[in-house]
């Protein structure tokens, strides 16, 4: 599973209705995938379960047809109801061991970590991949509350674990190559794609940067998988 995850996490797009300029999740996700997104996280913090399941089932159909990884943010119950590929949890969210018990061994669990110590502990808890606290300053509400990691903090997390790491928070075309050079499996973006006027084009540009960076690391023998 780990080798497949390294491939699937290259360009990880997180939905956010508030940033989507009136476009619904189905449109955003379809365009992001058309541009090269390899993973989609359905995030709808303020929605009730019924609404999440309704939209989540449609996103499940889109992602399944495209062969793209589909993750639900926080809500283990919704992830189960829509048969998502897995769930992404925060440090204060549903406990990873209990999520594993409910989801079973075949589903994917991501965990957000804020430092190298949490990263080192995550595999023992049962996580399959890691997301990070914000790498750079960002206006996206979820990632703005904690001081950014910076590239050095990100590299410390990567070095502390064998799990694939996805960097998030202020990642854009201008810094994606630097982020990839730390050894992460991929980048996760919200506003850089969801808020773009041209969602497909934004995803395509970011995917090209990621692929070029990963190719360079593979040629240098520094790619982990």
C-alpha positions as CSV (number, residue, x, y, z in Angstrom):
1,X,0.0,0.0,0.0
2,X,2.8,2.4,0.8
3,X,4.3,2.5,-2.7
4,X,0.8,3.1,-4.1
5,X,0.2,5.9,-1.7
6,X,3.4,7.7,-2.7
7,X,2.0,7.8,-6.2
8,X,-1.5,8.7,-5.2
9,X,-0.5,11.6,-3.0
10,X,1.3,13.7,-5.6
11,X,-1.3,16.4,-5.9
12,X,-3.9,16.3,-3.2
13,X,-6.7,18.8,-3.5
14,X,-8.9,19.7,-0.5
15,X,-12.4,21.0,-1.1
16,X,-13.7,24.2,0.5
17,X,-17.1,25.6,-0.5
18,X,-16.2,29.0,0.9
19,X,-13.3,29.4,-1.5
20,X,-14.9,27.9,-4.6
21,X,-16.5,31.1,-6.0
22,X,-19.9,29.6,-6.2
23,X,-18.9,26.4,-7.8
24,X,-20.1,23.2,-6.3
25,X,-17.9,20.4,-5.1
26,X,-18.7,18.2,-8.1
27,X,-17.5,20.8,-10.6
28,X,-14.4,21.7,-8.5
29,X,-13.4,18.0,-8.1
30,X,-14.0,17.1,-11.8
31,X,-11.9,20.0,-13.0
32,X,-9.1,19.4,-10.5
33,X,-8.9,15.7,-11.6
34,X,-8.9,16.8,-15.2
35,X,-5.9,19.0,-14.5
36,X,-4.0,16.2,-12.8
37,X,-5.1,15.9,-9.1
38,X,-4.2,12.4,-7.8
39,X,-6.2,12.7,-4.5
40,X,-9.3,14.5,-3.4
41,X,-10.2,15.3,0.2
42,X,-13.8,16.1,0.8
43,X,-13.8,18.7,3.6
44,X,-17.1,20.4,4.8
45,X,-16.6,21.3,8.4
46,X,-19.9,23.0,8.9
47,X,-22.2,20.6,7.1
48,X,-24.5,18.0,8.7
49,X,-24.0,14.3,8.0
50,X,-26.9,14.1,5.7
51,X,-25.7,16.8,3.4
52,X,-22.1,15.4,3.5
53,X,-23.3,11.9,2.5
54,X,-25.4,13.3,-0.4
55,X,-22.6,15.2,-1.9
56,X,-20.0,12.7,-0.8
57,X,-21.6,9.9,-2.7
58,X,-21.5,12.0,-5.9
59,X,-17.8,12.7,-5.3
60,X,-17.2,9.0,-4.7
61,X,-18.6,8.3,-8.2
62,X,-16.4,10.9,-9.8
63,X,-13.2,9.8,-8.1
64,X,-13.9,6.1,-8.6
65,X,-14.4,6.6,-12.3
66,X,-11.2,8.6,-12.5
67,X,-9.2,6.2,-10.4
68,X,-8.3,9.0,-7.9
69,X,-7.8,8.5,-4.2
70,X,-10.8,9.8,-2.2
71,X,-10.5,10.8,1.4
72,X,-13.1,12.4,3.8
73,X,-11.9,14.9,6.3
74,X,-12.6,14.1,10.0
75,X,-15.9,12.2,9.6
76,X,-15.3,8.5,10.0
77,X,-19.1,7.9,9.8
78,X,-19.4,9.8,6.5
79,X,-16.3,8.0,5.1
80,X,-17.9,4.7,5.8
81,X,-21.3,5.7,4.4
82,X,-19.9,6.8,1.1
83,X,-17.3,4.1,0.9
84,X,-14.4,6.5,0.6
85,X,-10.9,5.2,0.3
86,X,-10.2,6.6,3.8
87,X,-10.3,9.4,6.3
88,X,-8.0,12.2,7.3
89,X,-7.9,13.1,11.0
90,X,-6.4,15.8,13.1
91,X,-4.6,15.5,16.5
92,X,-7.8,16.4,18.3
93,X,-10.1,14.4,16.1
94,X,-11.4,10.9,16.2
95,X,-8.6,8.6,17.6
96,X,-6.6,6.8,14.9
97,X,-6.7,3.4,16.6
98,X,-10.5,3.5,16.9
99,X,-10.9,4.7,13.3
100,X,-8.8,1.8,12.2
101,X,-11.0,-0.6,14.2
102,X,-14.1,0.8,12.5
103,X,-12.7,1.2,9.0
104,X,-10.8,-2.0,8.9
105,X,-7.3,-2.7,7.4
106,X,-8.2,-2.0,3.8
107,X,-8.9,1.7,4.3
108,X,-6.4,4.6,4.4
109,X,-6.0,6.8,7.5
110,X,-4.2,10.1,7.2
111,X,-3.1,12.1,10.3
112,X,-2.1,15.7,10.6
113,X,1.1,16.2,12.6
114,X,2.7,19.4,13.8
115,X,6.2,18.3,14.6
116,X,8.7,15.5,14.2
117,X,7.7,13.9,17.5
118,X,4.1,13.4,16.4
119,X,5.4,12.1,13.0
120,X,7.5,9.5,14.7
121,X,4.6,8.2,16.7
122,X,2.0,8.2,13.9
123,X,2.9,4.8,12.3
124,X,2.5,3.1,15.7
125,X,-1.0,4.5,16.0
126,X,-2.0,3.0,12.6
127,X,-1.8,6.0,10.3
128,X,-0.9,5.3,6.6
129,X,0.2,8.8,5.6
130,X,0.8,12.2,7.2
131,X,-0.4,15.7,6.5
132,X,1.4,18.6,8.1
133,X,0.6,21.8,9.9
134,X,0.9,24.8,7.6
135,X,4.3,25.0,6.0
136,X,3.9,28.7,5.0
137,X,1.6,31.5,6.2
138,X,-1.9,31.0,4.8
139,X,-5.3,32.6,5.0
140,X,-7.1,29.3,4.9
141,X,-8.8,29.1,8.3
142,X,-7.9,25.6,9.3
143,X,-4.2,26.1,8.7
144,X,-3.8,29.7,9.9
145,X,-4.0,29.1,13.6
146,X,-0.6,27.7,14.2
147,X,2.8,29.2,13.4
148,X,4.0,27.8,10.1
149,X,6.6,25.0,10.0
150,X,8.8,26.5,7.3
151,X,10.9,24.2,5.1
152,X,13.2,23.2,7.9
153,X,10.3,22.0,10.1
154,X,8.8,20.1,7.2
155,X,12.0,18.4,6.4
156,X,12.3,17.4,10.1
157,X,8.8,15.7,9.9
158,X,9.8,13.9,6.7
159,X,13.0,12.6,8.3
160,X,11.2,11.4,11.4
161,X,8.9,8.8,9.6
162,X,8.8,6.2,6.9
163,X,5.2,7.2,6.1
164,X,4.4,9.3,3.1
165,X,4.1,13.0,4.0
166,X,1.9,15.5,2.3
167,X,2.7,19.2,2.8
168,X,-0.1,21.7,3.1
169,X,-0.5,25.4,4.0
170,X,0.5,28.2,1.7
171,X,1.8,25.9,-1.0
172,X,1.6,27.4,-4.5
173,X,3.3,27.4,-7.8
174,X,6.0,29.8,-6.5
175,X,7.2,27.4,-3.7
176,X,6.0,23.9,-4.7
177,X,9.4,22.9,-6.0
178,X,11.1,23.9,-2.8
179,X,8.5,21.9,-0.8
180,X,9.0,18.8,-2.9
181,X,12.8,19.0,-2.4
182,X,12.3,18.2,1.3
183,X,11.3,14.6,0.4
184,X,7.5,14.8,0.8
185,X,5.3,12.5,-1.2
186,X,3.3,15.4,-2.6
187,X,1.6,18.7,-1.9
188,X,-1.9,19.3,-0.6
189,X,-3.6,22.5,-1.7
190,X,-6.9,24.3,-1.0
191,X,-7.0,27.9,-2.4
192,X,-4.3,27.3,-5.0
193,X,-6.7,25.2,-6.9
194,X,-10.2,25.6,-5.4
195,X,-10.1,29.4,-5.6
196,X,-8.4,29.6,-9.0
197,X,-10.4,31.1,-11.9
198,X,-9.1,28.2,-14.0
199,X,-9.2,25.2,-11.7
200,X,-8.0,22.7,-14.4
201,X,-5.1,24.9,-15.4
202,X,-4.0,25.5,-11.8
203,X,-4.0,21.8,-11.1
204,X,-2.1,21.1,-14.3
205,X,0.6,23.6,-13.5
206,X,1.1,22.3,-9.9
207,X,1.1,18.7,-11.1
208,X,3.8,19.5,-13.6
209,X,6.0,21.0,-10.9
210,X,5.5,18.0,-8.6
211,X,6.3,15.5,-11.3
212,X,9.4,17.4,-12.4
213,X,10.6,17.5,-8.8
214,X,9.9,13.9,-8.1
215,X,11.7,12.9,-11.3
216,X,14.7,14.9,-10.3
217,X,14.8,13.2,-6.9
218,X,14.5,9.8,-8.5
219,X,17.4,10.5,-10.8
220,X,19.5,11.5,-7.8
221,X,18.4,8.3,-5.9
222,X,16.7,10.3,-3.1
223,X,13.1,9.2,-3.7
224,X,11.5,7.1,-0.9
225,X,8.7,4.7,-1.7
